[in-house]
Amino acid sequence: MKKTIITVVGQDTVGIIAKVCTYLAENNVNVLDISQTIIDGYFNMMMITDTSRSPKDIGTLSKELKQEGETIGVNIRCQHEDIFTKMHRI
C-alpha cells in the first residue's frame, strides 16, 4: 500500500469535496480516511489515500491536484505518508 496525505485549504465554496474525489476516482486512488471542517468560512480537509493502484506516480498526482485546486480557489497538497510524517514530527 502506498499511503499519501492530501490536504485541502481555502475559502469554502460548493463542490470542493466533489471535485477532489472525482479526480481521485478517475485516477484509481482509494480514500482510506477523510476529515473535513469549516472554520469561519475556511474549508479544511485532510485525506489519507492509497495510490498503489493509480497509473500515475505521486509527483504527477501532486502536480495535477495542485492544478485542480487552483481552478476552484483552494490549495491542495499531496505528499507521501513518510514525508508528511517526518515534516510534522516535533
C-alpha positions as CSV (number, residue, x, y, z in Angstrom):
1,M,0.0,0.0,0.0
2,K,1.3,3.5,-0.9
3,K,-0.3,5.9,1.5
4,T,-0.4,9.6,0.7
5,I,-1.7,12.5,2.7
6,I,-3.8,15.1,0.8
7,T,-4.6,18.4,2.4
8,V,-7.1,21.0,1.0
9,V,-7.3,24.5,2.5
10,G,-9.1,27.6,1.2
11,Q,-12.3,29.7,1.2
12,D,-15.4,27.4,1.5
13,T,-17.3,27.0,-1.8
14,V,-19.7,24.5,-3.3
15,G,-18.1,21.4,-4.8
16,I,-14.7,21.2,-3.3
17,I,-15.1,17.6,-2.0
18,A,-16.8,16.6,-5.2
19,K,-14.0,18.0,-7.4
20,V,-11.2,16.4,-5.3
21,C,-13.0,13.0,-5.0
22,T,-13.9,12.9,-8.7
23,Y,-10.2,13.4,-9.6
24,L,-9.1,10.7,-7.2
25,A,-11.7,8.2,-8.5
26,E,-10.7,8.9,-12.1
27,N,-7.1,8.1,-11.2
28,N,-7.9,5.0,-9.2
29,V,-6.9,6.5,-5.8
30,N,-8.7,5.0,-2.9
31,V,-9.8,7.2,0.0
32,L,-8.9,5.4,3.3
33,D,-9.9,8.2,5.7
34,I,-11.2,11.7,5.5
35,S,-11.7,14.6,7.9
36,Q,-13.1,18.0,6.9
37,T,-14.2,21.1,8.8
38,I,-15.2,24.6,8.0
39,I,-14.0,27.3,10.4
40,D,-15.2,30.9,9.9
41,G,-15.7,30.3,6.2
42,Y,-12.4,28.5,5.6
43,F,-12.6,24.9,4.3
44,N,-10.0,22.4,5.7
45,M,-9.8,18.8,4.6
46,M,-7.2,16.1,5.3
47,M,-7.4,12.7,3.4
48,I,-5.4,9.6,3.8
49,T,-5.4,7.7,0.5
50,D,-3.9,4.6,-1.2
51,T,-2.3,5.4,-4.5
52,S,-0.9,1.9,-5.2
53,R,-3.4,1.2,-8.0
54,S,-3.1,4.6,-9.7
55,P,-1.3,4.6,-13.1
56,K,0.3,7.9,-12.1
57,D,3.2,8.5,-9.7
58,I,2.9,10.7,-6.7
59,G,4.7,13.6,-8.4
60,T,2.1,13.6,-11.2
61,L,-0.8,13.3,-8.8
62,S,0.6,16.1,-6.7
63,K,1.0,18.4,-9.7
64,E,-2.4,17.7,-11.1
65,L,-4.2,18.1,-7.7
66,K,-2.5,21.4,-7.2
67,Q,-3.9,22.5,-10.6
68,E,-7.3,21.2,-9.7
69,G,-7.1,23.3,-6.5
70,E,-6.2,26.4,-8.5
71,T,-9.3,26.0,-10.6
72,I,-11.6,26.1,-7.5
73,G,-9.6,28.5,-5.5
74,V,-8.1,26.2,-2.8
75,N,-4.6,25.0,-2.0
76,I,-4.2,21.2,-2.4
77,R,-1.0,19.4,-1.3
78,C,-0.3,15.7,-1.8
79,Q,2.6,14.1,0.0
80,H,3.8,10.6,0.6
81,E,3.0,9.4,4.1
82,D,6.7,9.2,5.1
83,I,7.5,12.7,4.0
84,F,4.3,14.1,5.7
85,T,5.2,12.3,9.0
86,K,8.8,13.5,9.0
87,M,7.8,17.1,8.3
88,H,5.2,17.2,11.1
89,R,7.3,15.4,13.8
90,I,8.2,17.6,16.8
